[in-house]
Amino acid sequence: MHLEFRHLRTVKAIHEAGGLARAADVLHITQSALSHQIKGLENQAGVELFIRRSKPLKLSPAGLKLLRLAEKVLPEVAALEEEFRGVRAGKSGRLHIAIECHACFEWLFPVLEQFRKAWPDVDVDIRPGLSFGALPALQKEEVDLVVSSDPEDIDGVTFSPLFDYEPVFVASSANPLAEKPFVVAEDFRDQMLITYPVERSRLDVFSQMLLPAGVEPRGVRQVELTAVILLLVASNRGVAVLPDWVVREVRYNSDYVTRPLTAEGVTRRLYAAVRTGDLDKPYMAHVMRLARTEPLKLQRVE
């Protein structure tokens, strides 16, 4: 039996209209064409679908089974068609984000809060890019945007600059390094360094200072949460290097000192890695625009 969506729509329309003439008007076809369609469907099924002597026209037991199928399938088809229309119009889609830094949550959530109000039909999800290969996942279309500070030359992927930030040294005001105007790699040799649980090559303090200088801190303690890192630093249990958008709230707290890395300071840049073919999607352009502007508010010193 070759069953098409139009057959289900026909059965449903006749049941609701109670007659061929009114159903034909609903379906925008002639009554003759509708009768021909029903006859062909009955020939395929080998059973009658309507009790023709009844007024209004009623479905047979076999016709009722088709009606139940129509009532189940047609709403799902209509919803899918609406979703496809939204995708074509750029109003809906998927935005699954992988981030390669814990601290990015600090500015990403305000960005997504604004984004969801403008694009309520876009499915948003966040995956920390620390336990899987974020960029290979982007290529496989498992995620749609990767926030990274390490751009690579990958076919079909574009790295768009978002904003610059400064990694900042944070220590307790009781730490001897609090007396220095800035810190250098050698200053970490006798310090317990508190970091996020990330491989060293992805931590600014290692990639920009310690690894090039061949310096190993006295110890490294990995902590998941920013708030706990700051708590440990305030208790003089160690020192940390955090992005400037994180330390904005502790700059004038007497428990902490913040210092630049080296006399000149260090500047890093975050990028949004996106499949090149997705750059023209309106919602993708909007979230990237928000990601370029919203974090700047967190970097300002009040």
C-alpha positions in Angstrom: 0.0 0.0 0.0 1.5 3.3 -1.1 0.3 5.9 1.5 1.1 9.5 1.1 0.6 12.6 3.3 -2.2 13.8 1.0 -4.1 10.6 1.6 -4.0 11.3 5.4 -5.1 14.9 4.8 -8.0 13.7 2.7 -9.3 11.2 5.2 -9.1 13.8 8.0 -10.8 16.6 5.9 -13.7 14.3 4.9 -14.2 13.2 8.5 -14.2 16.8 9.7 -16.3 18.2 6.9 -18.9 15.3 6.8 -19.1 15.2 3.1 -17.1 15.2 -0.2 -18.2 18.7 -1.4 -17.1 20.6 1.7 -13.9 18.5 2.1 -13.0 19.3 -1.6 -13.4 23.0 -0.8 -11.1 22.6 2.2 -8.5 20.8 0.2 -8.8 23.2 -2.8 -9.5 20.4 -5.3 -12.6 19.4 -7.3 -15.1 16.9 -5.9 -14.4 14.7 -8.9 -10.7 14.6 -8.1 -11.4 13.9 -4.5 -13.7 11.0 -5.3 -11.0 9.6 -7.7 -8.3 9.8 -5.0 -10.5 8.0 -2.4 -11.3 5.2 -5.0 -7.6 4.8 -5.7 -6.8 4.6 -2.0 -9.5 2.0 -1.4 -8.3 -0.1 -4.3 -4.8 -0.1 -2.7 -6.1 -1.0 0.7 -8.5 -3.6 -0.5 -11.2 -2.3 1.9 -13.8 0.4 2.0 -12.8 3.5 4.0 -16.2 5.2 4.1 -19.7 4.2 4.8 -21.2 5.9 1.7 -24.9 5.5 2.6 -24.5 7.5 5.8 -25.2 11.2 6.1 -23.0 12.8 7.1 -20.4 10.6 5.4 -18.8 8.4 8.0 -15.5 6.5 8.2 -15.5 2.7 8.2 -13.5 0.8 10.8 -10.6 0.8 8.4 -11.0 4.5 7.7 -11.0 5.2 11.4 -7.6 3.5 11.7 -6.3 5.8 9.0 -7.8 8.8 10.8 -6.0 7.9 14.0 -2.7 7.7 12.0 -3.5 11.1 10.4 -4.1 12.7 13.7 -0.8 11.4 15.0 1.4 12.1 12.0 0.1 15.3 10.4 0.8 17.5 13.5 4.4 16.2 13.6 4.8 16.9 9.9 3.3 20.4 10.3 5.7 21.1 13.2 8.7 19.9 11.1 7.6 22.1 8.2 7.4 25.1 10.5 10.8 24.4 11.8 12.2 24.1 8.3 10.6 27.4 7.4 12.3 29.0 10.5 15.6 27.6 9.4 15.2 28.9 5.9 14.3 32.3 7.3 17.2 32.3 9.7 14.9 32.4 12.7 15.7 29.0 14.2 18.5 26.6 14.3 21.1 25.1 16.7 23.8 26.8 18.7 25.8 24.3 20.6 28.9 25.9 22.1 32.2 24.4 23.3 34.5 26.5 25.5 38.1 25.8 26.2 38.3 27.9 29.4 36.5 27.7 32.7 36.6 31.5 33.2 34.7 32.1 30.0 31.4 31.2 31.7 31.7 34.5 33.5 30.9 36.5 30.3 29.3 33.8 28.2 26.1 33.5 30.4 25.3 37.3 30.1 25.8 37.0 26.3 23.4 34.0 26.0 20.9 35.7 28.3 20.6 38.5 25.7 20.8 36.0 22.8 17.8 33.9 24.0 15.5 36.9 24.1 16.3 37.8 20.5 16.3 34.1 19.2 13.9 32.1 21.3 13.6 29.4 18.6 17.4 28.6 18.5 18.4 25.6 20.5 21.3 26.6 22.8 23.6 24.3 24.7 27.1 24.6 26.2 29.7 22.0 26.5 33.0 22.6 28.3 35.7 21.8 25.7 38.0 20.3 28.3 37.2 16.6 28.1 36.8 16.2 24.4 38.3 17.6 21.2 36.3 20.7 20.7 37.6 21.6 17.2 37.2 18.1 15.8 33.7 18.1 17.2 33.1 21.4 15.3 34.2 19.8 12.1 31.9 16.8 12.7 29.0 19.2 13.4 28.7 18.0 16.9 29.0 21.6 18.1 28.5 24.9 16.3 30.9 27.4 17.9 34.1 26.9 19.8 35.5 29.7 22.1 39.3 29.4 22.0 42.5 31.5 22.5 44.5 29.2 20.1 43.5 29.8 16.5 44.5 27.0 14.0 44.5 26.6 10.3 41.6 24.2 9.8 39.9 23.7 6.4 36.3 24.8 6.5 36.6 26.6 9.9 37.0 30.3 10.4 38.4 31.8 13.6 36.9 35.3 14.2 38.4 37.6 16.8 36.2 38.4 19.8 38.1 40.6 22.2 41.5 41.0 23.9 42.0 40.4 27.6 44.9 40.6 30.1 45.9 37.6 32.2 46.4 39.0 35.7 48.4 37.7 38.7 46.3 37.5 41.9 47.8 36.9 45.3 46.9 37.5 49.0 47.9 40.9 50.3 50.0 39.0 52.8 52.0 37.3 50.1 55.6 38.8 49.7 54.9 39.3 46.0 52.3 41.9 46.9 55.2 44.3 47.3 56.2 44.0 43.6 54.7 46.2 40.9 54.6 43.3 38.5 55.6 39.6 38.5 58.0 37.6 36.2 58.4 33.9 35.6 61.1 33.5 38.3 58.6 34.8 41.0 56.6 31.5 40.6 59.4 29.2 41.6 58.6 29.2 45.3 54.8 29.6 44.9 51.9 27.2 45.0 50.1 27.9 41.7 46.3 27.4 41.8 44.8 26.7 38.3 41.8 25.3 36.6 42.0 21.6 35.8 43.3 22.2 32.2 46.3 21.0 30.4 49.3 23.4 30.9 49.5 24.4 27.2 46.0 26.0 27.5 46.8 28.0 30.6 48.0 31.5 30.0 50.5 31.5 32.9 52.2 28.4 31.5 52.0 29.2 27.7 53.0 32.8 28.0 55.5 32.8 30.9 56.5 29.6 32.7 57.1 27.2 29.8 59.1 29.6 27.6 61.2 30.5 30.7 61.6 26.9 31.8 60.3 27.7 35.3 58.4 25.2 37.4 56.4 26.5 40.4 56.8 24.9 43.8 53.5 23.1 43.3 50.3 23.2 41.2 46.8 22.8 42.7 43.9 22.3 40.3 40.5 23.8 41.3 37.3 23.6 39.3 35.5 26.8 40.5 36.7 30.4 40.2 35.2 31.3 43.6 37.2 28.6 45.3 40.4 29.7 43.6 39.8 33.2 44.9 39.0 31.9 48.4 42.3 29.9 48.5 44.3 32.9 47.2 42.7 35.2 49.9 43.8 32.6 52.5 47.3 32.8 51.2 47.2 29.1 50.2 48.6 30.0 46.8 48.6 32.4 43.8 46.7 32.4 40.6 46.6 34.0 37.1 43.1 34.8 36.0 41.6 36.8 33.1 40.9 40.5 33.8 37.1 40.0 33.6 37.3 37.7 36.6 39.5 39.9 38.8 37.4 43.0 38.3 35.6 42.4 41.6 38.8 41.9 43.7 40.9 44.7 42.5 39.9 46.9 45.4 39.4 44.2 48.0 42.0 44.5 50.7 42.4 40.7 50.9 43.9 40.6 47.4 46.5 42.2 45.2 46.5 42.1 41.4 49.6 42.6 39.3 50.5 42.5 35.6 52.5 39.7 34.2 55.9 41.3 33.3 56.5 45.1 33.2 54.7 45.4 29.9 51.8 43.1 30.8 50.5 40.3 28.6 47.6 40.6 26.2 45.7 37.6 24.8 42.8 37.3 22.3 39.8 35.1 22.3 38.3 33.8 19.1 35.1 32.2 18.0 35.7 29.2 15.7 32.8 28.6 13.4 32.2 26.4 10.4 32.7 28.9 7.5 29.4 28.0 5.9 27.6 29.0 9.1 29.0 32.5 9.3 26.1 34.0 7.3 23.4 32.7 9.6 21.7 35.7 11.2 21.7 34.2 14.7 25.3 33.2 14.4 26.3 36.8 13.4 24.3 38.1 16.4 25.8 35.9 19.0 29.3 36.8 17.8 28.5 40.5 17.9 27.3 40.1 21.5 30.4 38.1 22.4 32.5 41.0 21.1 30.7 43.7 23.2 29.3 42.2 26.4 32.6 41.0 27.9 34.0 44.5 27.7 31.5 45.6 30.3 33.0 43.0 32.7 36.5 44.2 32.0 35.8 47.8 33.0 37.1 48.8 36.4 34.3 50.6 38.3 
